[in-house]
Amino acid sequence: MPSKVLTVGDALRNPVRRRIVRYLLENPGASIRELSRELGVSLGSVSGHIVILERVGLIREVKRGNRLELYVDRRHFLGSLALEE
């Protein structure tokens, strides 16, 4: 996991992270396990990408009971932010 990701643009240069954001826009509240299964990416890899997306403020976690839900912070999507691969 790169430690030098400092901006939203840096974070979204990675196609897996774009897929994660796109999935969460369409499926708010998904878990890391669900993301792993649906995107066909290992749980560890998804976790690492989530850390980066949280670091730049794109993703936020909400704990509901025992479940950790992931949401996109839509404030970063003003104007046109391309999530194309």
Contact map, one row per residue, 1 for C-alpha under 8 A:
1110000000000000000000000000000000000000000000011000000000000000000000000000000000000
1111100000000000000000000000000000000000000000000000000000000000000000000000000000000
1111100000000000000000000000000000000000000000000000000000000000000000000000000000000
0111110000000000000000000000000000000000000000000000000000000000000000000000000000000
0111111001100000000000000000000000000000000000000001000100000000000000000000000000000
0001111101100000000000000000000000000000000000000000001100000000000000000000000000000
0000111111100000000000000000000000000000000000000000000100000000000000000000000000000
0000011111110000000000000000000000000000000000000000100111000000000000000000000000000
0000001111111000000000000000000000000000000000000000000000000000000000000000000000000
0000111111111100000000000000000000000000000000000000000000000000000000000000000000000
0000111111111100100000000000000000000000000000000001100100000000000000000000000000000
0000000111111110110000000000000000000000000000000000000000000000000000000000000000100
0000000011111110110000000000000000000000000000000000000000000000000000000000000000000
0000000001111111110000000000000000000000000000000000000000000000000000000000000000000
0000000000011111111000000000000000000000000000000000000000000000000000000000000000001
0000000000000111111100000000000000000000000000001000000000000000000000000000000000000
0000000000111111111110000000000000000000000000001100100000000000000000000000000000000
0000000000011111111111000000000000000000000000000000000000000000000000000000000000111
0000000000000011111111100000000000000010000000000000000000000000000000000000000000100
0000000000000001111111110000000000100010000000000000000000000000000000000000000000000
0000000000000000111111111000000000000000000000000000000000100000000000010000000000000
0000000000000000011111111100000000000000000000000000000000000000000000000000000000100
0000000000000000001111111111000000100000000000000000000000000000000000000000000000000
0000000000000000000111111111110000000000000000000000000000000000000001110000000000000
0000000000000000000011111111000000000000000000000000000000000000000000110000000000000
0000000000000000000001111111000000000000000000000000000000000000000000000000000000000
0000000000000000000000111111110000000000000000000000000000000000000000000000000000000
0000000000000000000000111111110000000000000000000000000000000000000011110000000000000
0000000000000000000000010011111000000000000000000000000000000000000011100000000000000
0000000000000000000000010011111101100000000000000000000000000000000011100000000000000
0000000000000000000000000000111111100000000000000000000000000000001111000000000000000
0000000000000000000000000000011111110000001001100000000000000000000111000000000000000
0000000000000000000000000000001111111000001000000000000000000000000000000000000000000
0000000000000000000000000000011111111100000000000000000000000000000000000000000000000
0000000000000000000100100000011111111111100001000000000000000000000000000000000000000
0000000000000000000000000000000111111111111001000000000000000000000000000000000000000
0000000000000000000000000000000011111111110000000000000000000000000000000000000000000
0000000000000000000000000000000001111111000000000000000000000000000000000000000000000
0000000000000000001100000000000000111111100000000000000000000000000000000000000000000
0000000000000000000000000000000000111111110000000000000000000000000000000000000000000
0000000000000000000000000000000000111011111011000000000000000000000000000000000000000
0000000000000000000000000000000000011001111111000000000000000000000000000000000000000
0000000000000000000000000000000110010000111111100000000000000000000000000000000000000
0000000000000000000000000000000000000000011111110000000000000000000000000000000000000
0000000000000000000000000000000000000000111111111000000000000000000000000000000000000
0000000000000000000000000000000100110000111111111100000000000000000000000000000000000
0000000000000000000000000000000100000000001111111110000000000000000000000000000000000
1000000000000000000000000000000000000000000111111111000000000000000000000000000000000
1000000000000001100000000000000000000000000011111111100000000000000000000000000000000
0000000000000000100000000000000000000000000001111111110000100000000000000000000000000
0000000000000000000000000000000000000000000000111111111000000000000000000000000000000
0000100000100000000000000000000000000000000000011111111100000000000000000000000000000
0000000100100000100000000000000000000000000000001111111111100000000000000000000000000
0000000000000000000000000000000000000000000000000111111111110000000000000000000000000
0000010000000000000000000000000000000000000000000011111111000000000000000000000000000
0000111100100000000000000000000000000000000000000001111111000000000000000000000000000
0000000100000000000000000000000000000000000000000000111111110000000000001000000000000
0000000100000000000000000000000000000000000000000000111111110000000000011101000000000
0000000000000000000010000000000000000000000000000100110011111000000001111000000000000
0000000000000000000000000000000000000000000000000000010011111100000001111000000000000
0000000000000000000000000000000000000000000000000000000000111110000111100000000000000
0000000000000000000000000000000000000000000000000000000000011111000111100000000000000
0000000000000000000000000000000000000000000000000000000000001111111110000000000000000
0000000000000000000000000000000000000000000000000000000000000111111110000000000000000
0000000000000000000000000000000000000000000000000000000000000011111100000000000000000
0000000000000000000000000000000000000000000000000000000000000011111100000000000000000
0000000000000000000000000000001000000000000000000000000000000011111110000000000000000
0000000000000000000000000000001100000000000000000000000000001111111111000000000000000
0000000000000000000000000001111100000000000000000000000000001111001111100000000000000
0000000000000000000000010001111100000000000000000000000000111100000111110000000000000
0000000000000000000000011001110000000000000000000000000000111100000011111000000000000
0000000000000000000010011001000000000000000000000000000001110000000001111100000000000
0000000000000000000000000000000000000000000000000000000011110000000000111111000000000
0000000000000000000000000000000000000000000000000000000001000000000000011111110000000
0000000000000000000000000000000000000000000000000000000000000000000000001111110000000
0000000000000000000000000000000000000000000000000000000001000000000000001111110000000
0000000000000000000000000000000000000000000000000000000000000000000000000111111110000
0000000000000000000000000000000000000000000000000000000000000000000000000111111110000
0000000000000000000000000000000000000000000000000000000000000000000000000000111110000
0000000000000000000000000000000000000000000000000000000000000000000000000000111111000
0000000000000000000000000000000000000000000000000000000000000000000000000000111111100
0000000000000000000000000000000000000000000000000000000000000000000000000000000111110
0000000000010000011001000000000000000000000000000000000000000000000000000000000011111
0000000000000000010000000000000000000000000000000000000000000000000000000000000001111
0000000000000010010000000000000000000000000000000000000000000000000000000000000000111
